[in-house]
C-alpha cells in the first residue's frame, strides 16, 4: 500500500507487491472473465464446494424472482464447514472463544467441533426436531451459538437466530412468526461486567408463544428458573448421546435459516436463505475478499444475531477451513483497549469491524492502540454502513500501521454475501469507496424513473447464488418490494440504498433512500420504532428519522403527537424511551423525542419524513407545496428550537 504520511483528497492506494503476489486473486482479468457470470458460478461451485450429488443446471430463472441455483444438486452446508476438513485439518483450531471475563476462554478444533455439533444434532432429534422445523436461537456470543446453528443445518432444520439484545416483545414476535418448535437459549451472558439474564427474557416472551421445548445453556450459574416439561439444560439433554450424526443430503434449495430484518413497515421481514447458493457465495467471498489463508486468524466482530455474523463469523470462514475468533463482551470493557489486547493476544491477522466502532475508537485517541503490538494484522475490513474517508484513513494509519489494505464492503441481509468490495490483490483503494462489484455480480444505479444514472438507487441487475429466496410466509411481499422490470422484461433487484459512481467506475454508498435506519451497523425500520411509540397509551402519532451520528452512523429521533389529555413532560419522554427499549431493545431508543401538535403530511395522509430530517439537521426544507398544512413546518421548528 501507499506509505505516504500525508493523505490528500481522492488519493488512491495501490496493493503492495507482497499483497498482490500472494493474493488468491491477482489477475485483473477476473472482472472481464466474470462477465459470463454463470460460468464463473459454475466453476466456483465445482472447484470449491463438495456436493453429495452434482447439480443438473446452474440457474433456473423460469419463475423469476423465485430463482433456483444449482438445480438438482444435493448438499449440506455443515459438510462443507466441518466434515470435509476433518482429514486434513482435524487438529487445527476452528474457533477461538474469549469470554468477557479475561480468564474464560476456549479453543475448539475442527474435530472437536464436529463431535459437538453431532451431539447437539442428536439432542435436537430427541426433542422431535425434524427437517424444516424451525429452531429459534437467542443467546450471547458463545461457541454453543455456532454449534446450535450447525446442528440445525446438519439435520435439515431451519434456524432462526434472534439478536441477544432484543427485548422479549421483539423475540416473541419472531418466534411466533417463524412458528418455532424449539428455543435454544442460556441462563445469561456477560456484557460490561453485568449479567444479561437471557432466560428471564425468553420466559417473558414465551408467555404468549406455543413452543414445545426450551434448551438452556448454563453459562453464568444465576439460578435461572426452569419450567417443568418444557425446559431442559443443554448438558442434561446431551448426556449419553453419541457424537456421530449423519449429515443429511439436502436439496440445494433446502431452507437453511430465517433472519428477521426491519423494513419500511412495522412488521420485520423473515429473510430466507438456503444451503446451496448461500454456501457457494459466502465461501468464495470469504476466500477472495478477505484473502484468507490457512495460517490466518480471522476476527469479524459482528454479533451472530445479524447477517454479518451468519455469513462471516460462521458459514463463510468455516467453509474455507479458517480459524475464527469470537468474543463475548463489549469492545471497551474493562478498558478501551480490550479489542487491541485480544488482537495482540491471539495474533489476529484479518480484522473485520464496523465504521461505528472505528469512529468510537478515533474519539478515544491513539494512546490505547500504542499499548499493543498489532503487527500480526495484514488486512482490515469494514461493514455495516458507509465509512467516511477520515475514519478509513485513521483505520489504515493507526490500526493497520499503513501496512494493511482496508477492504470496505457493501451488502445486505437479503444479498447474503458481499456484493461490492475490493479484491486486495488487484483493486486500487479510495478511502470511503466500496470500489467495484464482486466478480460475477452486475450492479447499476437508477434514478427515480428507473433510468441509468451516476447517482440514485443502487440496483443489482443479475441473480447471484447467495441471494435470499423469499420472505418467510410472504412471497407476494418478496416479489413486490424488491423486484421491478427494467422495461425489457428482465427483473432488477432494488436495494433501497442510494449510491453514486465516479469517473473510474467506483461505487460510493450514500445511505438508505427509504425509512430504514442503520444504527451502529444494525438495520432498524423507522416504522417498527414508530409502532412501538404508538403502542404507548399517551401517543397518537409518531414519526422517526435517522439523524447522522459521529459514532453510531445514525441514531433515531422521534417526533410524537400526544393524545388529548396528555401533556409533554420530561417524565413522559423518559417513559417513552423506556417503552421503546422494552418493545424492541436498547438499540432502538430515540436519542431525542420532540412533542409536536401535528406531523407534516401530504393531502393523502403520508408523513413526509424528509422534512423532519431536514429540520433536525438544520438544512433547507425544500418544496412543501404538497403538504396538507404548510404551517406545520414552522410549528415543528419552534418546538425544536425551544428544546
C-alpha positions as CSV (number, residue, x, y, z in Angstrom):
1,X,0.0,0.0,0.0
2,X,1.0,3.7,-0.4
3,X,3.1,4.6,2.6
4,X,2.7,8.3,2.4
5,X,2.4,10.0,5.8
6,X,0.0,12.7,4.4
7,X,-3.3,12.0,2.8
8,X,-4.9,14.0,0.1
9,X,-8.5,14.1,-1.2
10,X,-9.1,11.4,-3.8
11,X,-5.9,9.6,-3.1
12,X,-5.6,6.1,-4.4
13,X,-3.8,3.3,-2.6
14,X,-2.2,0.6,-4.7
15,X,-1.9,-3.0,-3.5
16,X,1.6,-3.7,-2.2
17,X,3.8,-6.1,-4.2
18,X,3.6,-8.7,-1.4
19,X,-0.2,-8.5,-1.2
20,X,-0.5,-8.8,-4.9
21,X,1.9,-11.7,-5.2
22,X,0.3,-13.8,-2.5
23,X,-3.4,-13.0,-3.0
24,X,-5.9,-15.6,-4.1
25,X,-6.9,-13.3,-7.0
26,X,-4.1,-11.4,-8.6
27,X,-5.2,-11.3,-12.2
28,X,-7.2,-8.2,-13.1
29,X,-8.8,-10.0,-16.0
30,X,-11.1,-11.7,-13.4
31,X,-13.7,-9.0,-13.9
32,X,-13.6,-9.4,-17.7
33,X,-13.9,-13.2,-17.4
34,X,-16.7,-12.9,-14.9
35,X,-19.0,-11.1,-17.3
36,X,-20.1,-14.7,-18.1
37,X,-21.4,-14.9,-14.6
38,X,-23.0,-18.4,-14.9
39,X,-19.7,-19.9,-16.0
40,X,-17.9,-18.2,-13.0
41,X,-20.5,-19.5,-10.5
42,X,-20.4,-23.0,-12.1
43,X,-16.6,-23.1,-11.7
44,X,-16.7,-21.9,-8.1
45,X,-19.3,-24.4,-7.1
46,X,-17.5,-27.3,-8.7
47,X,-14.0,-26.4,-7.6
48,X,-14.6,-25.0,-4.1
49,X,-17.7,-26.8,-2.8
50,X,-18.4,-30.5,-2.2
51,X,-21.7,-31.9,-3.3
52,X,-23.3,-35.2,-2.3
53,X,-24.9,-35.3,-5.8
54,X,-24.0,-33.0,-8.7
55,X,-26.4,-30.3,-9.8
56,X,-28.0,-30.5,-13.2
57,X,-28.0,-26.8,-14.1
58,X,-26.5,-23.7,-12.5
59,X,-29.6,-21.5,-12.6
60,X,-33.3,-21.8,-13.2
61,X,-34.8,-18.4,-13.8
62,X,-38.1,-19.6,-15.3
63,X,-40.0,-18.4,-12.3
64,X,-38.2,-15.1,-11.5
65,X,-37.8,-13.6,-9.0
66,X,-38.0,-17.0,-7.3
67,X,-34.7,-18.1,-8.7
68,X,-33.2,-21.6,-8.1
69,X,-29.5,-22.2,-8.1
70,X,-27.6,-25.5,-8.6
71,X,-30.8,-27.2,-9.6
72,X,-31.0,-30.9,-8.5
73,X,-27.8,-30.8,-6.5
74,X,-27.6,-32.4,-3.1
75,X,-25.6,-30.6,-0.4
76,X,-25.4,-29.7,3.3
77,X,-23.5,-26.6,4.3
78,X,-22.4,-28.3,7.5
79,X,-20.4,-30.9,5.5
80,X,-18.5,-28.1,3.8
81,X,-18.0,-26.2,7.1
82,X,-16.8,-29.2,9.1
83,X,-16.8,-32.8,7.7
84,X,-14.6,-32.2,4.7
85,X,-11.9,-30.6,6.9
86,X,-11.5,-33.4,9.4
87,X,-8.9,-35.5,7.5
88,X,-6.7,-32.5,6.6
89,X,-7.4,-30.1,9.4
90,X,-8.9,-32.1,12.2
91,X,-6.4,-30.8,14.8
92,X,-6.5,-27.2,13.5
93,X,-8.2,-24.7,15.7
94,X,-11.6,-23.8,14.2
95,X,-12.9,-21.5,17.0
96,X,-11.1,-19.3,19.5
97,X,-13.5,-18.1,22.1
98,X,-12.8,-15.3,24.5
99,X,-15.3,-14.5,27.2
100,X,-15.7,-11.1,28.6
101,X,-14.1,-12.2,31.9
102,X,-10.4,-12.5,30.9
103,X,-9.9,-15.9,32.4
104,X,-12.7,-17.5,30.4
105,X,-11.5,-18.8,27.0
106,X,-11.6,-21.9,24.9
107,X,-10.1,-23.3,21.7
108,X,-12.1,-25.8,19.7
109,X,-10.5,-27.9,16.9
110,X,-12.4,-28.9,13.8
111,X,-12.5,-32.5,15.1
112,X,-14.0,-31.3,18.4
113,X,-16.4,-29.0,16.6
114,X,-17.6,-32.0,14.6
115,X,-18.3,-34.1,17.7
116,X,-20.1,-31.3,19.5
117,X,-22.3,-30.4,16.5
118,X,-23.2,-34.1,16.0
119,X,-24.0,-34.5,19.7
120,X,-26.3,-31.5,19.7
121,X,-27.9,-32.5,16.4
122,X,-28.8,-35.8,18.1
123,X,-30.1,-33.9,21.1
124,X,-32.4,-31.8,18.8
125,X,-33.7,-35.1,17.4
126,X,-34.6,-36.4,20.8
127,X,-36.9,-33.3,21.1
128,X,-38.6,-34.3,17.9
129,X,-36.9,-31.7,15.7
130,X,-37.2,-32.8,12.0
131,X,-36.4,-31.4,8.6
132,X,-37.9,-27.9,8.1
133,X,-38.8,-27.5,11.7
134,X,-37.8,-24.0,13.0
135,X,-35.5,-23.6,15.9
136,X,-35.1,-20.1,17.4
137,X,-31.7,-19.4,19.0
138,X,-31.4,-16.5,21.4
139,X,-28.2,-16.1,23.3
140,X,-24.9,-14.3,23.6
141,X,-21.7,-14.8,21.7
142,X,-20.6,-18.2,22.9
143,X,-19.4,-21.3,21.0
144,X,-22.8,-23.1,21.6
145,X,-24.5,-20.5,19.4
146,X,-22.5,-21.7,16.4
147,X,-22.9,-25.3,17.4
148,X,-26.6,-24.9,17.6
149,X,-26.8,-23.3,14.1
150,X,-24.6,-26.0,12.6
151,X,-26.6,-28.8,14.4
152,X,-29.8,-27.5,12.9
153,X,-28.3,-27.3,9.4
154,X,-26.9,-30.8,9.8
155,X,-30.4,-32.4,10.2
156,X,-32.2,-30.1,7.8
157,X,-33.9,-28.0,10.5
158,X,-34.2,-24.2,9.9
159,X,-32.5,-21.9,12.4
160,X,-33.8,-18.5,13.4
161,X,-31.2,-16.6,15.3
162,X,-32.5,-13.6,17.2
163,X,-30.1,-10.9,18.3
164,X,-29.4,-11.3,22.0
165,X,-30.1,-7.6,22.7
166,X,-33.7,-7.7,21.5
167,X,-36.5,-7.4,24.1
168,X,-39.0,-10.1,25.0
169,X,-41.6,-8.5,22.8
170,X,-39.4,-8.5,19.7
171,X,-38.3,-12.0,20.5
172,X,-41.9,-13.2,20.9
173,X,-42.9,-11.7,17.5
174,X,-40.1,-13.5,15.8
175,X,-40.8,-16.8,17.5
176,X,-44.5,-16.7,16.6
177,X,-44.0,-15.6,13.0
178,X,-41.5,-18.4,12.4
179,X,-43.7,-20.9,14.3
180,X,-40.6,-22.1,16.1
181,X,-40.8,-25.6,17.7
182,X,-37.8,-25.2,20.0
183,X,-36.0,-22.3,21.5
184,X,-32.3,-22.6,22.4
185,X,-31.0,-20.1,25.0
186,X,-28.8,-19.6,28.0
187,X,-29.2,-18.5,31.6
188,X,-27.2,-15.4,30.8
189,X,-24.1,-13.8,29.4
190,X,-21.7,-11.0,30.3
191,X,-21.8,-7.5,29.0
192,X,-19.8,-4.7,30.6
193,X,-19.3,-6.7,33.7
194,X,-23.0,-7.3,34.2
195,X,-25.1,-10.5,33.5
196,X,-27.7,-10.2,30.8
197,X,-30.4,-12.6,32.1
198,X,-31.3,-14.2,28.8
199,X,-33.5,-16.9,30.2
200,X,-35.7,-14.4,32.0
201,X,-36.3,-12.5,28.7
202,X,-37.2,-15.8,27.0
203,X,-39.6,-16.8,29.8
204,X,-41.4,-13.4,29.3
205,X,-41.5,-13.9,25.5
206,X,-43.0,-17.3,25.9
207,X,-45.9,-16.2,27.9
208,X,-47.7,-15.8,24.5
209,X,-45.9,-18.5,22.4
210,X,-46.6,-22.1,21.8
211,X,-43.1,-23.6,21.9
212,X,-42.6,-27.3,22.8
213,X,-39.1,-27.2,24.3
214,X,-36.5,-24.8,25.6
215,X,-32.9,-25.8,25.8
216,X,-30.8,-23.8,28.2
217,X,-27.0,-23.4,28.4
218,X,-25.7,-23.0,31.9
219,X,-23.3,-20.1,31.4
220,X,-23.3,-17.8,34.4
221,X,-25.0,-20.0,37.1
222,X,-27.5,-17.5,38.2
223,X,-30.2,-20.0,39.2
224,X,-32.4,-19.4,36.2
225,X,-35.9,-20.7,36.6
226,X,-36.9,-23.9,34.6
227,X,-40.4,-24.8,33.6
228,X,-41.1,-28.5,34.1
229,X,-41.9,-30.4,31.0
230,X,-40.7,-27.6,28.7
231,X,-37.2,-26.5,29.8
232,X,-34.1,-28.7,29.9
233,X,-30.4,-27.9,30.5
234,X,-28.2,-28.4,27.4
235,X,-25.7,-30.6,29.2
236,X,-28.5,-32.8,30.6
237,X,-30.1,-33.2,27.2
238,X,-26.8,-34.3,25.6
239,X,-26.0,-36.8,28.3
240,X,-25.3,-40.2,26.9
241,X,-25.9,-39.2,23.3
242,X,-23.4,-40.2,20.6
243,X,-21.1,-37.7,18.9
244,X,-21.7,-39.1,15.5
245,X,-24.7,-37.9,13.4
246,X,-25.5,-38.3,9.8
247,X,-25.1,-35.2,7.7
248,X,-28.4,-35.1,5.7
249,X,-28.0,-34.8,1.9
250,X,-30.4,-31.9,1.2
251,X,-31.6,-30.3,-2.0
252,X,-29.6,-27.2,-2.9
253,X,-32.7,-25.1,-2.3
254,X,-33.4,-26.6,1.1
255,X,-34.0,-23.8,3.7
256,X,-31.0,-23.0,5.9
257,X,-32.2,-20.1,8.1
258,X,-34.6,-17.3,8.6
259,X,-33.2,-14.0,9.7
260,X,-35.6,-11.2,10.6
261,X,-34.6,-7.7,9.4
262,X,-36.5,-4.5,9.8
263,X,-38.3,-2.9,6.8
264,X,-40.4,0.1,6.0
265,X,-43.5,-1.4,7.6
266,X,-43.8,-2.2,11.2
267,X,-43.6,-6.0,10.8
268,X,-40.0,-7.3,10.5
269,X,-39.2,-9.4,7.4
270,X,-38.2,-13.0,7.7
271,X,-35.4,-13.3,5.1
272,X,-35.0,-16.9,3.9
273,X,-31.6,-18.3,2.8
274,X,-30.9,-21.8,1.5
275,X,-28.0,-24.3,1.7
276,X,-26.5,-24.4,-1.8
277,X,-26.2,-21.0,-3.2
278,X,-25.5,-19.4,0.2
279,X,-22.7,-21.8,0.8
280,X,-21.1,-21.0,-2.6
281,X,-21.5,-17.2,-2.2
282,X,-20.2,-16.9,1.3
283,X,-17.4,-19.3,0.7
284,X,-15.9,-17.6,-2.3
285,X,-16.3,-14.0,-1.0
286,X,-14.7,-15.0,2.3
287,X,-11.8,-16.5,0.4
288,X,-11.3,-13.8,-2.2
289,X,-12.3,-10.6,-0.4
290,X,-10.6,-11.4,2.9
291,X,-7.9,-13.4,1.1
292,X,-7.9,-16.0,3.9
293,X,-5.0,-18.4,4.1
294,X,-4.5,-21.5,6.3
295,X,-2.3,-19.5,8.8
296,X,-4.8,-16.7,9.3
297,X,-6.8,-15.9,12.5
298,X,-10.0,-14.2,11.3
299,X,-11.9,-11.9,13.6
300,X,-15.3,-10.5,12.5
301,X,-16.6,-8.5,15.4
302,X,-20.3,-8.7,14.3
303,X,-22.8,-10.3,16.6
304,X,-24.1,-13.6,15.1
305,X,-27.6,-12.3,15.5
306,X,-27.1,-10.3,12.4
307,X,-26.4,-11.4,8.8
308,X,-22.7,-10.4,9.0
309,X,-22.3,-12.9,11.9
310,X,-24.0,-15.6,9.9
311,X,-22.0,-15.1,6.7
312,X,-18.6,-14.0,8.0
313,X,-18.3,-15.3,11.5
314,X,-19.8,-18.8,10.9
315,X,-20.5,-20.1,7.4
316,X,-18.0,-18.4,5.1
317,X,-14.9,-18.8,7.3
318,X,-15.7,-22.3,8.4
319,X,-16.3,-23.4,4.8
320,X,-12.8,-22.2,3.8
321,X,-11.4,-24.0,6.9
322,X,-10.3,-20.9,8.7
323,X,-9.6,-20.2,12.4
324,X,-12.2,-17.8,13.6
325,X,-12.2,-15.7,16.8
326,X,-15.4,-14.8,18.7
327,X,-15.6,-12.5,21.7
328,X,-18.5,-12.4,24.2
329,X,-18.2,-8.9,25.6
330,X,-18.1,-5.1,25.0
331,X,-15.2,-3.6,22.9
332,X,-14.1,-1.2,25.6
333,X,-14.6,-3.4,28.8
334,X,-12.9,-3.3,31.2
335,X,-10.7,-0.8,29.4
336,X,-10.9,0.9,26.0
337,X,-8.0,-1.3,24.7
338,X,-9.9,-4.6,25.0
339,X,-10.1,-5.3,21.3
340,X,-6.4,-4.4,20.8
341,X,-5.4,-6.6,23.6
342,X,-7.3,-9.5,22.0
343,X,-5.7,-8.9,18.6
344,X,-2.3,-9.0,20.2
345,X,-3.0,-12.0,22.5
346,X,-4.3,-14.2,19.7
347,X,-2.3,-12.9,16.7
348,X,-5.3,-11.9,14.7
349,X,-4.4,-11.4,11.1
350,X,-7.6,-10.3,9.4
351,X,-9.9,-7.9,11.3
352,X,-13.5,-7.1,10.1
353,X,-15.5,-4.5,12.0
354,X,-18.0,-1.6,11.7
355,X,-17.3,2.1,11.0
356,X,-19.3,2.8,14.1
357,X,-16.6,1.1,16.2
358,X,-13.8,2.8,14.3
359,X,-15.3,6.2,14.9
360,X,-15.7,5.4,18.6
361,X,-12.0,4.5,18.9
362,X,-11.0,7.6,17.0
363,X,-12.5,9.7,19.8
364,X,-10.5,7.8,22.4
365,X,-7.2,8.8,20.7
366,X,-4.4,6.5,19.6
367,X,-2.8,6.0,23.0
368,X,-4.8,2.9,23.7
369,X,-3.6,1.4,20.4
370,X,0.0,2.2,21.2
371,X,-0.1,-0.1,24.2
372,X,-0.3,-3.1,22.0
373,X,1.6,-4.9,19.3
374,X,-0.7,-5.2,16.3
375,X,1.9,-6.3,13.8
376,X,0.1,-9.6,13.3
377,X,-2.6,-7.8,11.3
378,X,-2.3,-7.9,7.5
379,X,-5.8,-7.0,6.3
380,X,-8.6,-4.8,7.7
381,X,-12.3,-4.8,6.7
382,X,-15.3,-2.7,7.3
383,X,-19.0,-3.4,7.1
384,X,-22.4,-2.1,8.4
385,X,-22.6,1.4,7.0
386,X,-20.7,3.9,4.9
387,X,-17.2,4.7,6.2
388,X,-16.2,8.3,5.8
389,X,-12.7,8.9,4.3
390,X,-11.3,10.3,7.6
391,X,-12.3,7.1,9.5
392,X,-10.9,5.0,6.7
393,X,-7.6,6.8,6.9
394,X,-7.4,6.6,10.7
395,X,-8.1,2.9,10.5
396,X,-5.4,2.4,7.8
397,X,-2.8,4.6,9.6
398,X,-3.3,3.7,13.3
399,X,-4.7,0.2,13.4
400,X,-3.0,-1.2,10.3
401,X,0.2,0.9,10.6
402,X,0.0,1.8,6.9
403,X,0.7,-1.8,6.0
404,X,-2.8,-3.3,5.7
405,X,-5.3,-2.8,2.9
406,X,-8.7,-1.5,4.1
407,X,-11.4,-3.6,2.5
408,X,-14.7,-1.8,2.7
409,X,-17.7,-4.0,1.8
410,X,-21.3,-3.3,0.8
411,X,-24.0,-6.0,1.1
412,X,-27.3,-6.7,2.9
413,X,-29.2,-9.3,4.8
414,X,-31.0,-10.0,1.6
415,X,-27.9,-10.5,-0.5
416,X,-26.4,-13.0,1.9
417,X,-22.9,-12.3,0.6
418,X,-20.6,-9.3,-0.1
419,X,-21.8,-7.6,-3.4
420,X,-19.4,-4.7,-3.7
421,X,-15.8,-4.8,-2.3
422,X,-12.2,-4.6,-3.3
423,X,-10.1,-7.7,-4.0
424,X,-6.9,-7.0,-2.0
425,X,-4.5,-8.3,-4.7
426,X,-5.7,-6.2,-7.6
427,X,-8.0,-3.4,-6.5
428,X,-6.8,0.2,-6.0
429,X,-8.4,1.7,-3.0
430,X,-10.1,5.0,-2.5
431,X,-10.9,6.0,1.1
432,X,-14.7,6.0,1.5
433,X,-15.5,4.0,-1.6
434,X,-16.6,0.3,-1.7
435,X,-14.9,0.3,-5.1
436,X,-16.1,-2.4,-7.6
437,X,-18.7,-5.2,-7.7
438,X,-17.5,-8.7,-6.8
439,X,-16.8,-10.8,-9.9
440,X,-20.0,-12.3,-11.2
441,X,-22.1,-9.5,-9.8
442,X,-23.6,-6.8,-12.1
443,X,-24.8,-3.6,-10.4
444,X,-26.0,-0.3,-11.7
445,X,-27.6,3.0,-10.4
446,X,-31.1,4.1,-11.3
447,X,-32.8,7.5,-11.0
448,X,-36.3,7.9,-9.6
449,X,-37.8,6.9,-13.0
450,X,-35.7,3.7,-13.2
451,X,-33.2,5.1,-15.8
452,X,-29.4,4.5,-15.5
453,X,-27.7,7.4,-13.7
454,X,-24.5,8.3,-12.0
455,X,-26.3,8.9,-8.7
456,X,-29.5,7.3,-7.4
457,X,-30.7,3.9,-6.1
458,X,-28.2,1.0,-6.3
459,X,-29.6,-2.0,-8.1
460,X,-28.4,-5.5,-8.9
461,X,-29.1,-6.5,-12.5
462,X,-28.4,-10.2,-12.4
463,X,-29.2,-13.0,-9.9
464,X,-26.5,-14.3,-7.6
465,X,-26.1,-17.6,-5.7
466,X,-26.4,-16.3,-2.1
467,X,-29.5,-14.2,-2.8
468,X,-32.4,-14.7,-0.4
469,X,-35.1,-16.9,-1.9
470,X,-38.2,-15.5,-0.3
471,X,-39.7,-13.7,2.7
472,X,-40.9,-16.2,5.3
473,X,-44.7,-16.6,4.6
474,X,-44.8,-13.5,2.4
475,X,-44.0,-14.4,-1.2
476,X,-46.1,-11.5,-2.6
477,X,-44.2,-9.0,-0.4
478,X,-40.9,-10.5,-1.6
479,X,-41.8,-10.1,-5.3
480,X,-43.4,-6.7,-4.9
481,X,-41.0,-4.9,-2.6
482,X,-37.6,-5.8,-4.1
483,X,-38.1,-6.6,-7.8
484,X,-39.1,-4.4,-10.8
485,X,-38.8,-4.8,-14.5
486,X,-36.2,-2.8,-16.4
487,X,-38.7,-2.3,-19.3
488,X,-37.5,-5.2,-21.4
489,X,-39.0,-7.9,-19.1
490,X,-35.8,-8.5,-17.1
491,X,-36.2,-8.2,-13.3
492,X,-33.9,-5.9,-11.4
493,X,-33.3,-6.1,-7.6
494,X,-33.7,-2.7,-6.0
495,X,-31.6,-2.4,-2.9
496,X,-33.1,0.6,-1.2
497,X,-29.6,2.1,-0.8
498,X,-28.5,5.3,-2.5
499,X,-25.2,5.3,-4.3
500,X,-23.1,7.3,-6.8
501,X,-20.5,6.2,-9.3
502,X,-17.3,8.2,-10.1
503,X,-15.4,8.6,-13.3
504,X,-13.4,5.4,-12.6
505,X,-16.5,3.3,-12.2
506,X,-16.0,3.2,-8.4
507,X,-19.2,3.0,-6.2
508,X,-19.8,5.2,-3.2
509,X,-22.7,4.3,-0.9
510,X,-24.8,7.3,0.2
511,X,-27.2,5.5,2.6
512,X,-30.8,4.4,2.8
513,X,-33.3,6.0,0.5
514,X,-36.3,4.7,2.4
515,X,-37.2,4.9,6.1
516,X,-34.7,2.3,7.3
517,X,-32.1,3.5,9.8
518,X,-28.7,2.0,10.3
519,X,-27.8,2.3,14.0
520,X,-24.3,1.1,14.8
521,X,-24.4,-1.1,11.7
522,X,-27.8,-2.6,12.6
523,X,-30.8,-2.1,10.4
524,X,-33.9,-0.8,12.1
525,X,-37.2,0.2,10.4
526,X,-38.5,3.6,11.4
527,X,-41.9,2.1,11.2
528,X,-41.0,-0.5,13.8
529,X,-39.9,2.2,16.2
530,X,-43.0,4.2,15.4
531,X,-45.2,1.3,16.1
532,X,-43.5,0.8,19.5
533,X,-44.1,4.5,20.3
534,X,-47.7,4.4,19.2
535,X,-48.4,1.4,21.3
536,X,-47.9,3.6,24.4
537,X,-51.1,4.9,25.8
538,X,-50.2,8.5,25.6
539,X,-49.1,8.6,21.9
540,X,-51.4,9.3,19.0
541,X,-48.9,9.5,16.1
542,X,-45.2,9.2,15.7
543,X,-42.6,9.7,13.0
544,X,-38.9,8.6,13.3
545,X,-36.0,9.7,11.3
546,X,-32.3,8.8,11.4
547,X,-30.0,11.6,12.5
548,X,-26.4,11.4,11.5
549,X,-24.2,10.4,14.5
550,X,-20.5,10.6,14.7
551,X,-20.1,7.2,16.3
552,X,-23.2,5.2,15.5
553,X,-23.7,6.3,11.9
554,X,-27.3,7.1,12.6
555,X,-29.4,7.5,15.7
556,X,-33.2,7.6,15.9
557,X,-35.0,10.9,16.5
558,X,-38.8,10.8,17.2
559,X,-41.5,13.4,16.6
560,X,-44.5,12.5,18.7
561,X,-48.1,13.7,18.7
562,X,-49.8,13.1,22.1
563,X,-53.4,12.0,22.7
564,X,-55.8,14.5,24.2
565,X,-55.4,14.7,28.0
566,X,-51.6,14.1,27.9
567,X,-49.1,16.9,28.3
568,X,-45.4,17.0,27.3
569,X,-43.0,16.4,30.2
570,X,-39.5,15.2,30.9
571,X,-41.0,12.3,32.8
572,X,-43.2,11.3,29.8
573,X,-40.2,11.5,27.5
574,X,-38.2,9.1,29.8
575,X,-41.2,6.8,29.9
576,X,-41.5,6.6,26.1
577,X,-37.8,5.8,25.8
578,X,-38.2,3.0,28.4
579,X,-41.2,1.8,26.5
580,X,-39.3,1.5,23.2
581,X,-36.5,-0.3,25.0
582,X,-38.9,-2.8,26.3
583,X,-40.7,-3.2,23.0
584,X,-37.7,-3.6,20.7
585,X,-34.4,-3.1,22.6
586,X,-32.0,-0.5,23.7
587,X,-30.6,-0.1,20.2
588,X,-33.9,1.4,19.0
589,X,-34.3,4.0,21.8
590,X,-34.6,7.5,20.2
591,X,-31.8,9.9,21.2
592,X,-34.3,12.7,21.3
593,X,-38.1,12.9,21.4
594,X,-39.9,16.1,20.3
595,X,-43.6,16.6,21.2
596,X,-45.4,18.3,18.4
597,X,-49.0,19.2,17.6
598,X,-49.0,17.5,14.3
599,X,-46.8,15.9,11.7
600,X,-46.1,17.1,8.2
601,X,-48.4,15.1,5.9
602,X,-49.4,15.2,2.3
603,X,-53.0,15.5,1.3
604,X,-53.2,11.7,1.0
605,X,-52.0,11.4,4.6
606,X,-48.4,10.3,4.1
607,X,-45.9,11.6,6.6
608,X,-43.1,13.5,4.8
609,X,-40.1,12.4,6.9
610,X,-37.6,14.2,4.7
611,X,-39.0,17.5,6.2
612,X,-38.5,16.2,9.7
613,X,-35.0,15.1,8.9
614,X,-34.2,18.5,7.4
615,X,-35.5,20.3,10.5
616,X,-33.4,18.0,12.7
617,X,-30.3,18.6,10.7
618,X,-30.9,22.3,10.3
619,X,-31.0,22.1,6.5
620,X,-33.2,23.7,3.8
621,X,-36.7,22.2,3.9
622,X,-37.3,22.3,0.1
623,X,-40.7,22.1,-1.5
624,X,-43.6,22.0,0.9
625,X,-46.5,22.6,-1.5
626,X,-47.7,19.1,-1.3
627,X,-48.4,19.4,2.4
628,X,-51.9,19.4,3.7
629,X,-51.0,22.2,6.2
630,X,-47.8,24.2,5.4
631,X,-47.9,26.0,8.8
632,X,-46.8,22.7,10.5
633,X,-43.2,23.2,9.4
634,X,-42.7,26.4,11.4
635,X,-44.5,24.9,14.4
636,X,-42.2,22.0,14.5
637,X,-39.2,24.3,14.0
638,X,-40.3,26.3,17.1
639,X,-40.7,23.1,19.2
640,X,-37.2,22.0,18.3
641,X,-35.8,25.5,18.9
642,X,-37.4,25.6,22.3
643,X,-35.7,22.4,23.4
